Amino acid sequence: RWKKILTRSEKIHNTKLAKRRIIVEHILSRMKKYKILSDTYRSKD
């Protein structure tokens, strides 16, 4: 399978997109962790 060689502008675009994506992923991760901490813990004992 042949991979298309990216132009300089495509590489720059991908880099910017990746930086934004990781910020969003970190925010979602923090929100999920907060939700876990805010739930009531019920022991089975």
N, C-alpha and C positions, 0 to 999 in steps of 0.2 A: 504494500500500500504506500503510495507516494504522499509525502507531506509537502504542503505548500510552503515555500520560503516566504517569510513575512517581510514586508517592507519596514523601513525605519519608523514610519508613522504608525504602522500597525503595532509594532513592538511597544512604542510609547503609549499608545491607546490601551494595550493590554496591561501594561504596568500600572497606569492610572486606575484602570478598572479593578485590578487585583488589590490595590491599596484601599480603595473604597469598600470592596467586598470584605476584606479582613476586619475593617472597622465595624461593619454591620454584624459580622459573625461574632465578634467579641461582645457587642451589645446584647445580642440574642442570648449568648451564653450566660452573661451576667444576669439577665432577666430570668432565665431558667433556674439559676442557682438561688436567686432571691425567692422565687416561688417555692422551691423546696424548703427553704428556711422558714418561710411564713406559714407552712402547713403545720397542723397539730400532729405530734408524734403519738401514735397509739401502740403501746406495747402489747404483745400477745400473752404476756405473763398474767 
